[in-house]
């Protein structure tokens, strides 16, 4: 990836992820976080839950320490958040699986 691509991805990631590492970690420990999302098998960790752990790692690094793999994940995160923000429920957004899934990806749509 070119450096200018990295700058764009970094900026878009910072815009999409509106939760702090501590907020994400606290949410990842909840039953709601562990319950929602696509899983490879019963009892497995969801894709979003694993992503949340990776997001926390990325947020705790300096920009100069980020790898191409980090930027690829950041791009995946911004795409997920953009797509899923458009699919919200008509009511009770606060207690919805839609919100909990987005929060696994570092975005609280109620913020």
C-alpha positions in Angstrom: 0.0 0.0 0.0 1.2 3.5 -0.8 1.7 5.9 2.1 -1.1 8.2 0.8 -3.4 5.2 1.0 -2.2 4.6 4.6 -3.0 8.2 5.4 -6.6 7.9 4.0 -7.2 4.5 5.7 -5.8 5.9 9.0 -8.1 9.0 8.9 -11.2 6.9 8.0 -10.4 4.4 10.7 -10.1 7.2 13.3 -13.5 8.5 12.1 -15.2 5.1 12.2 -13.9 3.9 15.5 -15.4 6.2 18.1 -14.8 4.1 21.2 -11.6 4.1 23.2 -9.5 1.0 23.8 -10.8 0.8 27.4 -14.5 1.2 26.2 -14.0 -1.6 23.6 -12.3 -3.9 26.1 -15.1 -3.3 28.7 -17.7 -4.1 26.1 -15.9 -7.2 24.8 -16.2 -8.7 28.3 -20.0 -8.5 28.2 -22.4 -11.3 27.4 -24.0 -9.1 24.7 -20.7 -8.7 23.0 -20.0 -12.4 23.0 -23.5 -13.4 21.9 -23.8 -11.4 18.7 -22.0 -11.8 15.4 -21.1 -14.4 12.8 -19.4 -17.4 14.3 -17.5 -20.3 12.5 -19.1 -22.8 14.9 -21.3 -22.9 18.0 -19.3 -21.5 21.0 -16.6 -20.0 18.7 -15.6 -16.3 18.9 -17.4 -14.1 16.5 -15.6 -12.3 13.7 -16.6 -9.0 15.2 -15.3 -9.9 18.7 -12.0 -11.0 17.3 -11.9 -7.7 15.3 -12.5 -5.7 18.5 -9.4 -7.2 20.1 -7.4 -6.4 17.0 -8.8 -2.8 17.0 -7.6 -2.3 20.6 -4.1 -3.5 19.6 -4.0 -1.1 16.6 -5.2 1.8 18.7 -2.5 1.3 21.3 0.3 1.5 18.6 1.9 4.5 17.3 1.1 5.3 13.6 4.7 4.6 12.6 4.4 1.1 14.1 1.4 0.0 12.0 2.0 -2.8 9.5 0.3 -3.4 6.1 -1.8 -6.1 7.9 -2.9 -3.5 10.4 -3.9 -1.1 7.5 -5.8 -4.0 5.8 -7.7 -4.6 9.0 -8.4 -0.9 9.5 -9.9 -0.8 6.0 -12.1 -3.8 6.8 -13.3 -2.0 9.9 -14.2 1.2 8.1 -16.1 -0.8 5.5 -18.0 -2.8 8.1 -19.0 0.3 10.1 -20.1 2.2 6.9 -22.3 -0.7 5.7 -23.8 -1.6 9.0 -24.6 1.9 10.1 -27.1 2.1 7.2 -28.9 -1.1 8.4 -30.1 0.1 11.9 -33.3 -1.1 13.4 -36.4 1.2 13.4 -36.7 1.2 17.2 -34.8 0.4 20.4 -31.4 1.0 18.9 -29.8 1.1 22.4 -30.5 -2.5 23.2 -30.2 -4.0 19.7 -27.9 -6.7 18.3 -27.2 -4.2 15.5 -25.6 -1.8 18.1 -23.8 -4.6 19.9 -22.3 -5.9 16.6 -21.1 -2.4 15.7 -19.6 -1.9 19.2 -17.6 -5.1 18.7 -16.1 -3.3 15.7 -15.3 -0.2 17.9 -18.2 2.0 16.8 -21.1 3.0 19.1 -23.8 4.4 16.9 -25.4 6.2 19.9 -22.3 8.4 20.4 
